[in-house]
Amino acid sequence: MRRFIVAALALVPAGCSTAPTPAPQPPTAGEEEAFDFQNPGGMWMPVQMEAHAETLRKLGVGFEPEALADPTAFPLNAVVSLGGCSASFVSEQGLVITNHHCVTRALQHNSTPEENLLQEGFLAETMQDEPSAGPTSRIFVTTSFTDVTDKILPGLEGIDDPTERFKELEKRVKALDKACEDKSEDTRCRIASYFEGAQFFEIEQLEIKDVRLVYAPHAGVGVFGGEIDNWRWPRHTGDFSFLRAYVGPDGKPAPYSENNVPYQPKAHLEVASEPLRPGDFAMVAGYPGRTFRLKTADEVATATNYSYPTRIARNEAYIATLEALTQADPDLAIKAASRLRGLHNSLTNAKGMRDGLGAGGLLDRKRELESELQAWIDADEGRKAEYGDVLGELAKVSAERSKTRVKDDATSELLRASTMLRVAGMIKSLAEKRSEGNLEDKSVVAASQGLSAMSRSFDPRLDRATFKLALRRTSALPEDDRPDEILRAIVGKKASFPLSDADIDKALDKLYGKTKLTDEKARTKLLRTATKESLAKSRDPFFKLAAALDDATADIRARSQAYEGTMAALRPRYVAALRDFTEGPLAPDANSTLRVTFGTVRGYKPSPDAQMYHPFTTVAQMLAKHTGEAPFDAPAAAVEAAKTSKETGYVDPALGDVPLDFLADLDITGGNSGSATLNAKGELIGLAFDGNYESIASDWVFMPDVTRSIHVDVRYILWTMDYVDGAHRLMTEMGVTPESNAKPAKDAPAPAAGKAPSK
């Protein structure tokens, strides 16, 4: 029997929050049981949306669903990428709404120990007061989406050598990418792979280079609940912020300049005109990062038994190191803030993945599925000829790769652990291209901006501490898994293992004591002028190390190329078999390109015998959860405003209060952060910012019963803008009339305001 790939699996909750008990949830009155639609999941490409038109109409979509097939038409043309998060235009003047945690680097860029915007928040009084979000901040607007499969794949299957196949594939992708970007200096192009390399699209995007910080609420709103509440429900986090896109006076993208003007998008989203209720249609459009639903059972086993446990141990170690180092130093704390938040989120995610994959029986389900798939293939001679050996060949590749997995992973950790080592490698790569005469100016500009942005978060003490930890961890591995050649390139040929702290400190003293790369001016000059010949004469220890590691990692690169070349032939066949075997359309795994997912607002039961969670939380619950101590420390202005929140026009009649966060059964993942959540009219009803803990493993399989996305309600956003921070200028710009002209109380600190623009 042909089967659905995404089966509904019930997961047992793997832990519970230790947060203070919130106010009681409103009664559900059985509304969830009345829902007819069972979301099968899927992060759909725009070109796939026409296949869902009938379902969307039944769900009450009020505009032509076929419009979702065109990424350049409304509403998708209002949705943008921040290069790691999603966002949307909400005014004619380039105002962009996204999550609070998506502007951490912008807040960090503009913070000082005396004025810590990461904690205090920020509100620009006028456009002239909107500071740069940083030299590497970008807004990408998708302008074209073209299938180029016929320019990539023909003839590749005829190349027998896997490495040569990989090189030819890479050559074709790079040629198409270059031809696309040569059309305009304002265009960023990407040749994106879908369905495990079975299909390729050329995606063109307008790259807006002047991005400015407009408004971010106090951390007591934007990250209320902190890591305790991360991936948990009930949730009471106001995870929203605003940026603005600026361009040159001629309307074209340009680097930061005081002469630049707000970008005027082709379309922008309007705030919902009707209240949101349980069971209502909801849709998210954004740029989800990565999912793994088309991976094999062997890959699930690797993730369950190795990858996630390894990531957990690694992240815990790095978090402990950074927190100990920054605890008594406010300046270091600001510099480490973005990395620590990322590590904490990754840690929680990895724990949820490990627990979900283990408790959910996904590995067994994958093996069962592959057994069914093989039986289906074997039942037909034509299918046997086309797909017969693909599962067996994939298993062989996986077994071979597992032999060097730990050593390769340890090497990767060492190469990523030091910012200085990565900078040396980047400068070395650009210098080699400069000497060969094929260095493009835009590569130097992008690298220079990256170095400038890095300066706000770099400190040799942080860098040395993380490098030391990586060396200590790696040198303690068993001999067969230890990358001795890499370690000796770093600490010396006479090193013995495991390394002592004294051995590590001695090696790091030489690296950090004699390098010029810790000086911003020196590394920027080298970036712009170094050649292959000049670096060969350099006595800087980090350049010497980068050169030594090139030789030491050559075998890893060779294995990687051979693996990718092999999979370029196998994976498309495997996915083709899955698509033939599967009933209904099959969504490709997320790959940071524009996707649409849809469903309904609804609660869930964390376990079959648990009480149903209501899909909304409220301001009153936030106030009940407030303790006055982090991470449940709402700012005084919000606490004061909450006392009368039920008297405002933002109240939901059914809840009797201002709704704060809500649940929907939408299929999202990392990268969807900041995605616009739309109603059946295509209006903004909120922002996606998280998922529930029980569904973290949905990156591997969508589970309709428990997979839920968490969104901040637009009514709470407006209430905060209106009654807490007085962001009336922005509300008016969004087409919303503020209810109150009152400023926050004098004894209730508002976000920092009026900071001069920063370059």
Sequence and secondary structure as in RCSB ss.txt:
>XXXX:A:sequence
MRRFIVAALALVPAGCSTAPTPAPQPPTAGEEEAFDFQNPGGMWMPVQMEAHAETLRKLGVGFEPEALADPTAFP
LNAVVSLGGCSASFVSEQGLVITNHHCVTRALQHNSTPEENLLQEGFLAETMQDEPSAGPTSRIFVTTSFTDVTD
KILPGLEGIDDPTERFKELEKRVKALDKACEDKSEDTRCRIASYFEGAQFFEIEQLEIKDVRLVYAPHAGVGVFG
GEIDNWRWPRHTGDFSFLRAYVGPDGKPAPYSENNVPYQPKAHLEVASEPLRPGDFAMVAGYPGRTFRLKTADEV
ATATNYSYPTRIARNEAYIATLEALTQADPDLAIKAASRLRGLHNSLTNAKGMRDGLGAGGLLDRKRELESELQA
WIDADEGRKAEYGDVLGELAKVSAERSKTRVKDDATSELLRASTMLRVAGMIKSLAEKRSEGNLEDKSVVAASQG
LSAMSRSFDPRLDRATFKLALRRTSALPEDDRPDEILRAIVGKKASFPLSDADIDKALDKLYGKTKLTDEKARTK
LLRTATKESLAKSRDPFFKLAAALDDATADIRARSQAYEGTMAALRPRYVAALRDFTEGPLAPDANSTLRVTFGT
VRGYKPSPDAQMYHPFTTVAQMLAKHTGEAPFDAPAAAVEAAKTSKETGYVDPALGDVPLDFLADLDITGGNSGS
ATLNAKGELIGLAFDGNYESIASDWVFMPDVTRSIHVDVRYILWTMDYVDGAHRLMTEMGVTPESNAKPAKDAPA
PAAGKAPSK
>XXXX:A:secstr
    SS            S   S     TTTGGG         B GGGGGGGHHHHHHTT  S GGGGG TTSTT
GGGEEE SSSEEEE STT EEEE GGGGHHHHHHT  SSS HHHH EE SSGGG  B  TT  EEEEEEEEE HH
HHSTTGGG  SHHHHHHHHHHHHHHHHHHHHTT TTEEEEEEEETTTTEEEEEEEEEE EEEEEEE  HHHHTTT
HHHHTT SS      EEEEEEE TTSS  SS TT EE   S    B SS   TT EEEEEE   B  TT  HHHH
HHIIIIIHHHHHHHHHHHHHHHHHHHTT HHHHHHHHHHHHHHHHHHHHHHHHHHHHHHTTHHHHHHHHHHHHHH
HHHT HHHHHHHTTHHHHHHHHHHHHHTTHHHHHHHHHHHHH HHHHHHHHHHHHHHHHHHT   HHHHHHHHHH
HHHHTTT  HHHHHHHHHHHHHHHHTS GGG  HHHHHHHH TT  SS  HHHHHHHHHHHHHH STTSHHHHHH
HHHH  HHHHHT   HHHHHHHHHHHHTHHHHHHHHHHHHHHHHHHHHHHHHHHHHSSS      BSS EEEEEE
B  B SSTTS  B SEEEHHHHHHH  SSTTS   HHHHHHHTTGGGSTT BTTTTB EEEEEE     TT TT 
EEE TTS EEEEEEEE GGGGGGGTS  TTT  EEEEEHHHHHHIIIIIS  HHHHHHTT   S      TTS  
 EE      
